[in-house]
Amino acid sequence: MLQILSELNEGECGYVVRIQGNFAVKNALQTAGFLLGTKIVVLRISPYKNTLLLDVGGQIKSYKKSALNLIELEILKRK
């Protein structure tokens, strides 16, 4: 099941399968660690729902939701 990264809830995770956008946007996201196959875990969502704290391949990073609309994940099933 594919889903946009910015639409995930706390605790959900998945693997990057597609990055949309032009070359410059894709390059910037890949430089930030969003490579194909990288595991992404949503650790926290800010109270105003506009910022996500993510585990990106073992690194903890914070991003605005608007910056994550171009990343599609294959969602892992919850146990």
C-alpha positions in Angstrom: 0.0 0.0 0.0 1.5 3.3 -1.1 1.0 6.5 0.9 2.4 10.0 1.0 4.9 10.6 3.8 3.1 13.7 5.1 -0.1 11.7 5.7 1.4 9.1 8.1 0.4 9.1 11.8 2.7 8.7 14.8 4.3 5.3 15.0 3.7 4.4 11.3 6.7 3.5 9.1 7.5 2.5 5.6 10.2 2.4 2.9 10.8 5.1 0.3 9.6 3.8 -3.1 9.3 7.1 -5.1 10.3 10.7 -4.9 8.4 13.1 -7.2 9.5 16.5 -8.4 12.1 17.9 -10.7 15.8 17.0 -10.6 16.7 19.7 -8.0 14.0 18.7 -5.6 14.8 15.0 -5.9 18.5 15.8 -5.4 17.8 17.9 -2.3 15.6 15.2 -0.7 18.1 12.4 -1.5 20.9 14.5 0.0 18.8 14.8 3.2 18.7 11.0 3.4 15.5 10.1 1.6 17.0 7.4 -0.7 15.0 4.7 -2.4 14.6 1.8 0.1 15.3 3.9 3.2 13.2 3.1 6.2 11.2 6.1 7.6 9.5 6.1 11.0 7.2 8.9 12.2 8.3 9.5 15.8 6.2 12.6 16.7 3.8 15.1 15.1 3.9 18.6 16.4 0.8 19.9 18.3 -0.1 22.1 15.3 0.2 19.2 12.9 2.7 21.0 10.6 6.0 19.4 11.6 7.1 15.7 11.8 9.9 14.2 13.8 11.3 11.4 11.7 13.7 8.5 11.9 15.3 8.6 8.5 17.5 5.5 8.1 18.7 5.8 11.7 19.0 9.6 11.9 16.5 11.7 13.8 15.3 14.7 11.7 12.5 17.3 11.8 10.7 18.4 8.6 7.7 20.5 7.7 4.8 18.5 6.2 4.9 20.6 3.0 8.4 19.4 2.3 7.3 15.7 2.5 4.4 15.8 0.1 6.6 14.5 -2.8 7.8 11.3 -1.0 5.8 8.0 -1.4 6.3 5.1 1.0 5.4 1.5 1.0 3.7 1.2 4.4 4.7 -1.7 6.7 1.8 -3.5 8.3 1.2 -2.9 11.9 1.4 -6.0 14.2 
